[in-house]
Amino acid sequence: MSNILNSFSPIDWIIIFSYLAVTIGVGLYFTKRASSNITDYFVSGRNLPWWLLGTSMVATTFAADTPLVITGWVRSEGIWKNWFWWNYIFGHVLAVFLFARLWRRAEVLTDNEFIELRYSGKPAAFLRGFKALYFSTIYNFIVMGWVISAMAKVFGVFFGVETYIAIVVCLAIAVFYTTLSGIWGVAITDFIQYFIALFGSIVLVHFVINSPEIGGYSGFLSRLGEVESNLKFFMTPSTGTPVDQGFFSSSFFSFLIFISVIWWSSHNADGGGYIIQRMSSAKNENHAVAGTAWFVINHYIIRLWPWVLIAVASLLVFPYAENSNADQEVYYLLMIKRFLGPGLLGLLFITFLAAFMSTITTHLNWGSSYLVNDIYKRFIEKDRSDRHYVMVSRIFTIIITILAGIFAFYIKDIGKAWIFLWAMSAGIGLVLILRWFWWRINAWSEISALGSSILTILIMIIYTNLKGISLELKHQVIVIPVSISTWIITTYFTSPEPVEKLQKFYNKIKPWGYWGPVTTVTQDRDSLARVLINWALGVCVVLAGMIGIGKLLLGEFSLGIVLFAFSIICSFLIYLRIFTNR
């Protein structure tokens, strides 16, 4: 695979260096603001407006790996495989109507700090420290590893350089302004990077679809019959890998797990680390809600379809049957190489660079916040100056960067890494949700849920290695019933949290749910049932809007119009329920 460096024109290089100059300038500009204390460094002094924090959320979830993985999935199995991440619609919409307010109300620096707000004693302290260490290192290294690995593929196609050189260059750029400017610099550059990345993907779609090879939009639609099996949004027993090869190894089983289990079983069930960090950074509860809503609309409806269109077009240009043994994720890059010339290559390169930096910088800042706030400040040095903690934060950021770069060498299939990472903490999600609504949940509930999840997936890894078989979803999903049954039994065999602790938590957060031992007072607010109805309508808005636009773009105009109209109607109903109290 030859590089395309020689195709770069002077304008390409001007675009690339201008972008790098802007990001470095932002880092330098916000250095002073981020240096005063760790509240400014990690949560912006709780002063981010909704439009900035929401865009920062969506930029973080768009990394260099995202279009590559989506291309690989669409090419090898079909559009339906994206339900692995589409299923988070349910959880993210719940965050809009429920958790955004609760997290902002908690006023914590990290979600691990919340543990000692909700629980008490040594179990709570242990849980806080363990989760901070686990998610800031092992979990975070895997995420950053696949993001770096994806960017290394980009460097390989564009410049033909060795992987280790690409990794060093990527990390050097990202770590510079992250260590200087903290969350302010991350959020501002995220805002810029999101629109660069979105614009770049739209430009690529335009040139691919209107190329002589595709024949314009009408030519694109006329050829979709060639790849009809890859265009399915939903699986049935008769599609994908057949059920007669074994139900638990079939595409239909994977689809059922994706749409029904993953979102509430994962550690992101009540928001997730960096999403919670953004909610906690909001000016107030209303900004937290509006920002999260802006994130959801962008994440699922606006930015998705350019990637899918490129993936589908790549099947017309590079048929899967002729290239089934190749790395399917790299075909997004090959489409850039094939259809863009000088003057546009620089733009597409910085879309990847922007996507990479927006994600990697968030994970560096977020991971450092865990190590500093939940371990170093909590257990090691409790009474040092604010500037000392900021200095330590920068040191931890550099250490995390180096270790993440090492992990990147061992990640080859990014899509498989996505699914494996979910399995590492599958089963803990339900207890994370219920701790907000049920007084009986205690620290041991969470400890047993996470511990059993980790132990079970390790057993599955050992088992599949001994058997000489691949680790599949049917093995990973076993984590969920094991974890749930473990924490439920543990909850009833351990003492509840002290009433004084529960009362203090209830008075601060004012949660919905079952808090009988604490209070029977009805709060002056919407009932939980009303909130859940808004959640259901919100899910309809996003799902119908997302699928409706997809159907329109892929030529199913009647169904697309109906679905998009339904999305608009549900949006109007939410407006009436919230602003006119109907």
C-alpha positions in Angstrom: 0.0 0.0 0.0 1.9 3.1 -1.2 1.6 6.4 0.6 -0.1 9.5 -0.8 2.5 11.9 0.6 3.7 12.8 -2.9 0.1 13.9 -3.8 0.1 16.7 -1.1 0.1 20.2 -2.6 1.3 23.4 -0.8 -2.3 24.2 0.1 -2.5 20.8 1.9 0.5 21.6 4.0 -0.8 25.0 4.8 -4.1 23.5 6.0 -2.2 21.0 8.2 0.2 23.4 9.8 -2.6 26.0 10.3 -4.6 23.5 12.2 -1.7 22.5 14.4 -0.9 26.2 15.1 -4.5 26.8 16.2 -4.5 23.8 18.6 -1.2 24.9 20.1 -2.4 28.4 20.4 -5.5 27.3 22.3 -3.3 25.3 24.7 -1.1 28.3 25.4 -4.1 30.7 25.8 -5.8 28.6 28.4 -2.7 27.6 30.4 -3.1 30.3 33.0 -6.9 29.6 33.6 -6.2 25.9 34.0 -3.2 26.3 36.4 -5.0 27.8 39.4 -6.6 24.6 40.8 -7.8 21.1 39.8 -11.5 22.2 39.6 -10.5 24.5 36.8 -8.1 22.0 35.3 -10.6 19.1 35.2 -14.1 20.6 35.2 -13.6 24.2 34.0 -14.6 25.7 37.3 -18.1 24.4 36.4 -18.6 27.1 33.9 -19.1 25.4 30.5 -22.1 26.5 28.4 -24.4 23.8 26.9 -23.3 24.3 23.3 -19.6 23.9 24.2 -19.9 20.9 26.6 -22.4 19.1 24.2 -20.1 19.6 21.2 -17.1 18.4 23.3 -19.0 15.2 24.2 -19.7 14.4 20.6 -16.2 15.3 19.4 -14.8 12.9 22.0 -16.9 10.0 20.8 -15.7 10.7 17.2 -12.1 9.4 17.1 -9.9 8.4 14.1 -11.1 4.8 14.8 -14.8 5.5 14.3 -15.2 5.8 10.5 -12.7 2.9 10.2 -14.7 0.5 12.4 -18.0 1.5 10.9 -16.5 0.9 7.4 -15.2 -2.5 8.5 -18.6 -3.5 10.0 -20.7 -2.4 7.0 -18.4 -4.1 4.6 -18.0 -7.4 6.5 -21.5 -7.8 8.1 -23.7 -4.9 7.3 -25.2 -1.7 8.7 -27.0 -3.6 11.4 -23.7 -4.2 13.2 -23.7 -0.6 14.3 -26.4 -1.5 16.8 -23.5 -2.3 19.1 -23.2 1.4 19.7 -26.6 2.6 18.5 -28.1 0.7 21.5 -26.6 3.4 23.8 -29.4 5.7 22.5 -31.5 4.4 25.4 -28.9 5.3 28.0 -27.9 8.6 26.5 -31.5 9.8 26.2 -32.0 8.7 29.9 -29.0 10.9 30.7 -30.8 13.8 29.1 -34.0 13.6 31.1 -32.6 12.1 34.3 -28.9 11.8 35.0 -27.6 15.1 33.7 -29.5 17.0 36.4 -28.4 14.5 39.1 -24.7 14.5 38.2 -24.6 18.3 38.0 -26.4 18.4 41.4 -23.8 16.1 42.9 -21.0 18.7 42.3 -18.3 16.0 42.1 -15.0 16.3 40.3 -15.2 12.7 39.1 -17.8 10.0 39.1 -15.6 8.1 41.5 -15.9 10.9 44.0 -19.6 10.3 44.0 -19.0 6.9 45.5 -18.1 8.4 48.9 -21.0 10.8 48.6 -23.4 7.8 48.3 -21.6 5.2 50.4 -19.6 5.3 53.6 -16.6 3.7 55.4 -13.7 1.6 54.2 -15.7 -0.3 51.5 -16.5 3.1 49.8 -12.9 4.3 50.0 -11.7 1.0 48.6 -14.2 1.1 45.8 -13.4 4.7 44.9 -9.6 3.9 44.7 -10.0 0.7 42.8 -12.4 2.0 40.2 -10.2 5.1 39.7 -7.1 2.9 39.2 -8.9 0.3 37.0 -10.6 2.8 34.6 -7.8 5.3 34.4 -5.2 2.6 33.5 -6.4 -0.8 32.1 -9.7 0.5 30.6 -8.3 3.8 29.5 -5.2 2.3 28.0 -7.3 0.0 25.8 -9.5 2.9 24.6 -6.5 5.1 23.8 -4.6 2.2 22.4 -7.2 1.5 19.7 -7.6 5.3 19.0 -3.8 5.5 18.5 -3.8 2.3 16.5 -6.4 3.8 14.2 -4.4 7.0 13.7 -1.3 4.9 13.0 -3.3 3.3 10.1 -4.0 6.8 8.8 -0.4 7.8 9.0 0.6 4.6 7.2 -1.7 5.3 4.3 -1.0 9.0 4.1 2.7 9.0 4.7 3.9 5.4 4.6 5.7 5.7 7.9 6.4 2.9 10.4 3.8 2.5 13.2 6.0 3.5 16.0 6.8 6.8 14.3 3.2 7.6 13.8 2.4 6.8 17.4 5.1 9.1 18.7 4.0 12.0 16.5 0.4 11.6 17.4 1.0 11.5 21.1 3.5 14.4 21.1 0.9 16.7 19.5 -2.0 15.7 21.8 -0.1 15.7 25.1 1.3 19.2 24.5 -1.9 21.2 24.8 -3.7 18.8 27.1 -1.1 19.2 29.8 -1.0 23.0 29.4 -4.7 23.9 29.3 -6.7 21.2 31.0 -10.4 20.7 30.2 -10.8 24.3 28.9 -8.3 23.7 26.1 -9.8 20.3 25.5 -13.3 21.6 25.2 -12.5 24.6 22.9 -10.3 22.5 20.6 -13.1 19.8 20.6 -15.5 22.4 19.4 -13.3 23.4 16.5 -12.3 19.8 15.7 -15.8 18.5 15.6 -16.9 20.8 12.8 -13.6 20.2 10.9 -14.2 16.4 11.1 -17.9 16.7 10.1 -17.1 19.0 7.2 -14.4 16.7 6.0 -16.6 13.6 5.9 -19.3 15.5 4.0 -16.7 16.6 1.4 -15.5 13.1 1.0 -19.1 11.8 0.4 -19.6 14.6 -2.2 -16.5 13.6 -4.3 -17.1 9.9 -4.0 -20.8 9.9 -4.9 -20.3 12.3 -7.8 -17.3 10.5 -9.3 -17.6 8.8 -12.7 -17.0 5.5 -11.0 -20.2 5.8 -8.9 -22.2 7.9 -11.3 -23.7 10.5 -9.1 -26.5 10.0 -6.5 -28.8 8.3 -9.0 -26.1 6.0 -10.1 -25.3 5.2 -6.5 -29.0 4.3 -5.8 -29.2 2.2 -8.9 -26.3 0.0 -7.8 -27.4 -0.6 -4.2 -28.9 -3.9 -5.3 -25.3 -5.2 -5.7 -24.8 -4.9 -1.9 -28.3 -5.4 -0.7 -27.3 -7.8 2.0 -25.1 -5.2 3.6 -27.9 -2.6 3.9 -30.1 -4.3 6.5 -30.8 -2.3 9.6 -32.2 -5.2 11.5 -31.3 -8.9 11.8 -33.7 -11.8 11.5 -33.0 -15.6 11.9 -32.8 -15.8 8.1 -30.2 -13.0 7.6 -26.5 -12.7 8.5 -24.7 -15.7 9.9 -27.5 -18.4 9.9 -29.0 -19.6 13.1 -28.6 -23.2 11.8 -24.8 -22.7 12.5 -25.7 -22.3 16.1 -28.0 -19.7 17.6 -25.4 -18.3 20.0 -22.9 -17.8 17.2 -25.4 -16.3 14.8 -25.8 -12.7 13.7 -29.3 -12.7 15.0 -28.1 -13.5 18.5 -25.6 -10.7 18.4 -28.3 -8.3 17.2 -30.6 -9.3 20.1 -27.9 -8.7 22.6 -27.0 -5.3 21.0 -30.5 -3.9 21.1 -31.7 -5.4 24.5 -28.8 -5.8 26.9 -25.7 -3.7 26.3 -26.8 -0.2 27.2 -28.1 -1.0 30.7 -25.4 -3.5 31.6 -22.3 -1.5 30.9 -20.4 0.8 33.2 -21.7 3.8 31.1 -25.3 3.1 32.1 -25.7 6.3 34.2 -23.5 8.5 31.9 -20.0 7.2 31.8 -16.7 8.8 32.8 -16.0 11.6 30.4 -19.7 12.3 29.7 -20.2 12.7 33.4 -17.1 15.0 33.5 -18.8 17.3 30.9 -22.1 17.3 32.8 -20.2 18.2 36.0 -18.5 21.1 34.1 -21.8 22.7 33.1 -22.8 26.2 34.4 -26.0 24.7 35.9 -28.4 21.8 35.6 -30.2 23.3 32.6 -26.9 23.7 30.7 -26.1 20.1 31.6 -29.4 18.9 30.2 -29.3 21.0 27.0 -25.6 20.0 26.4 -26.4 16.3 26.7 -29.4 16.7 24.4 -27.2 18.5 21.8 -24.7 15.6 22.1 -27.3 12.9 21.5 -28.8 14.6 18.4 -25.3 15.1 16.9 -24.0 11.7 17.8 -26.8 9.6 16.4 -28.6 11.7 13.7 -26.2 14.3 12.2 -22.7 12.8 11.8 -23.3 9.1 11.3 -24.5 8.8 7.7 -21.5 10.3 5.8 -19.4 7.4 7.2 -22.1 4.8 6.2 -22.4 6.2 2.7 -18.6 6.0 2.2 -18.6 2.4 3.6 -21.4 1.4 1.2 -19.7 3.1 -1.8 -16.5 1.3 -0.9 -18.3 -2.0 -1.5 -19.1 -0.8 -5.0 -15.5 0.2 -5.7 -13.8 -2.6 -3.8 -16.2 -5.6 -3.6 -16.0 -7.5 -0.4 -15.9 -10.9 -2.1 -12.7 -9.9 -3.8 -11.1 -8.4 -0.7 -12.5 -10.6 2.2 -9.0 -11.4 3.6 -7.9 -7.8 3.7 -8.2 -5.4 6.7 -11.7 -4.1 6.0 -11.3 -1.0 8.3 -8.7 0.5 6.0 -11.0 0.8 3.0 -12.3 4.2 4.3 -8.7 5.5 3.9 -8.4 3.8 0.5 -11.5 5.8 -0.7 -9.8 9.0 0.3 -6.7 7.9 -1.6 -8.7 7.0 -4.7 -11.1 9.9 -5.0 -9.4 13.0 -3.6 -6.6 15.0 -5.1 -4.2 17.7 -4.1 -5.9 20.5 -2.1 -8.4 18.1 -0.4 -6.0 15.5 1.0 -4.8 18.0 3.7 -8.4 18.6 4.7 -9.2 14.9 5.1 -6.0 14.3 6.9 -6.8 16.9 9.5 -10.3 15.5 9.9 -8.6 12.4 11.2 -6.1 14.4 13.2 -8.9 16.4 14.7 -10.9 13.3 15.5 -7.9 11.7 17.1 -6.9 14.6 19.2 -10.5 15.3 20.4 -10.7 11.8 21.8 -7.2 11.2 23.1 -7.0 14.5 24.9 -10.3 13.9 26.7 -9.1 10.5 27.8 -5.8 11.9 29.0 -7.5 14.6 31.0 -10.2 12.3 32.4 -7.7 9.5 33.3 -5.5 12.0 35.0 -8.5 13.4 37.0 -9.0 9.9 38.4 -5.4 9.4 39.4 -5.1 12.8 41.0 -8.5 13.4 42.6 -9.4 9.8 43.6 -6.1 8.3 44.4 -3.3 10.9 44.9 -5.3 13.6 46.7 -7.6 11.2 48.5 -5.1 8.7 49.8 -1.5 10.0 49.4 -1.2 13.8 49.7 -4.4 15.2 51.1 -3.4 18.8 52.1 -1.1 20.1 49.4 -1.5 23.4 47.5 -3.7 23.8 44.4 -0.7 24.4 42.2 0.9 21.2 43.4 -2.1 19.1 42.4 -2.2 20.8 38.9 1.5 20.0 38.5 0.9 16.3 39.5 -2.0 16.2 37.1 0.3 17.2 34.2 2.8 14.6 35.2 0.1 11.9 35.3 -1.1 13.0 31.9 2.4 12.4 30.4 2.7 9.0 32.1 -0.7 7.9 30.8 0.3 9.0 27.3 3.4 6.8 27.3 1.6 3.7 28.6 -1.3 4.2 26.1 1.3 4.3 23.3 2.7 1.0 24.3 -0.8 -0.6 24.4 -1.4 0.7 20.8 1.1 -1.9 19.4 -1.1 -4.8 20.5 -4.4 -3.7 19.1 -5.0 -4.9 15.5 -8.8 -5.3 15.2 -10.4 -2.1 16.6 -14.0 -3.4 16.3 -13.2 -6.5 18.4 -11.5 -4.2 21.0 -14.7 -2.2 21.2 -16.8 -5.3 22.1 -14.2 -6.7 24.4 -14.0 -3.5 26.4 -17.8 -3.6 27.0 -17.4 -7.1 28.3 -14.8 -6.1 30.9 -17.4 -4.2 32.9 -20.7 -5.8 31.6 -23.1 -6.5 34.5 -22.2 -3.4 36.6 -24.6 -1.1 34.8 -27.8 -2.1 36.6 -26.4 -1.4 40.0 -25.0 2.0 38.8 -28.6 2.9 37.8 -30.3 1.6 40.9 -27.9 3.3 43.4 -29.6 6.6 42.5 -33.1 5.2 43.2 -32.9 2.5 45.8 -31.7 3.0 49.3 -30.7 -0.6 49.8 -27.8 -0.5 47.3 -24.5 -0.3 49.2 -20.7 -0.2 48.4 -20.5 -3.9 48.5 -23.1 -4.1 45.8 -20.8 -2.2 43.4 -17.7 -4.0 44.5 -19.2 -7.4 43.9 -20.7 -6.4 40.6 -17.4 -5.1 39.2 -15.3 -7.8 40.8 -17.4 -10.6 39.4 -17.5 -9.0 35.9 -13.7 -8.8 35.8 -13.2 -12.3 37.2 -15.8 -13.8 34.8 -14.3 -12.3 31.6 -10.8 -13.4 32.7 -12.2 -17.0 33.1 -13.7 -16.7 29.6 -10.4 -15.6 28.2 -8.6 -18.5 29.8 -11.3 -21.0 28.8 -11.3 -20.0 25.1 -7.5 -20.0 24.9 -7.4 -23.5 26.4 -10.0 -24.7 24.0 -8.3 -23.0 21.1 -11.4 -21.0 20.1 -12.0 -17.3 19.6 -13.6 -15.3 22.4 -17.1 -14.6 21.0 -20.1 -12.5 22.2 -21.7 -15.7 23.5 -18.9 -16.1 26.0 -18.7 -12.4 26.9 -22.5 -12.1 27.6 -22.2 -14.7 30.4 -20.6 -11.9 32.4 -24.0 -10.2 32.8 -26.1 -12.8 34.7 -23.1 -13.8 36.8 -22.5 -10.2 37.9 -26.2 -9.3 38.5 -26.8 -12.4 40.6 -23.6 -11.8 42.6 -24.4 -8.2 43.5 -28.0 -8.9 44.4 -27.0 -11.7 46.8 -24.2 -9.6 48.2 -26.6 -6.7 48.8 -29.0 -8.7 50.9 -26.1 -10.4 52.9 -24.5 -7.1 53.8 -25.7 -4.2 55.9 -27.3 -1.2 54.3 -25.6 2.2 54.4 -26.2 4.2 57.6 -29.4 6.2 57.6 -27.4 9.4 58.3 -25.4 8.9 55.1 -28.5 8.1 53.1 -30.2 11.2 54.5 -27.3 13.5 53.6 -27.2 12.0 50.1 -30.9 12.4 49.6 -31.0 16.0 50.9 -28.2 17.0 48.4 -29.3 15.0 45.3 -33.1 14.8 45.8 -33.4 11.6 43.8 -36.5 9.8 42.6 -37.2 6.2 43.7 -37.4 4.2 46.9 -36.0 6.0 49.9 -38.5 4.9 52.6 -36.0 4.7 55.5 -34.9 8.3 54.7 -38.0 10.2 53.7 -41.6 9.9 52.5 -41.8 13.6 51.5 -43.0 14.2 47.9 -40.6 16.6 46.1 -41.9 19.5 44.1 -41.0 18.2 40.7 -42.1 15.9 37.9 -43.0 12.4 38.9 -40.6 9.7 37.8 -43.3 8.2 35.6 -43.6 11.5 33.8 -39.8 11.7 33.3 -39.8 8.1 31.9 -42.5 9.0 29.4 -40.4 11.9 28.2 -37.5 9.4 28.0 -39.5 7.0 25.8 -40.6 9.9 23.5 -36.9 11.0 23.3 -35.8 7.5 22.3 -38.5 7.6 19.5 -37.2 11.1 18.4 -33.6 9.8 18.0 -34.3 6.3 16.6 -36.9 7.5 14.1 -34.8 10.4 13.1 -31.6 8.4 12.7 -33.2 5.5 10.8 -35.4 7.9 8.8 -32.5 9.9 7.5 -30.7 6.6 6.6 -33.6 5.3 4.7 -33.9 8.6 2.8 -30.3 8.6 1.8 -30.4 4.9 0.7 -33.4 5.5 -1.5 -36.4 4.2 0.6 -38.0 7.6 0.4 -41.6 6.8 1.6 -40.4 5.0 4.8 -37.8 7.6 5.4 -40.3 10.5 5.3 -42.7 8.7 7.6 -40.0 7.9 10.2 -38.6 11.5 10.1 -42.1 12.9 10.4 -42.7 10.7 13.4 -39.5 12.0 15.0 -40.7 15.6 14.5 -44.1 14.7 16.1 -42.4 13.1 19.1 -40.1 16.2 19.5 -43.2 18.4 19.6 -44.8 16.2 22.2 -41.7 16.5 24.4 -41.8 20.3 24.0 -45.5 20.4 25.1 -44.8 18.2 28.1 -41.8 20.2 29.3 -42.7 23.8 28.5 -46.5 23.8 28.7 -46.8 21.0 31.3 -49.3 19.0 29.3 
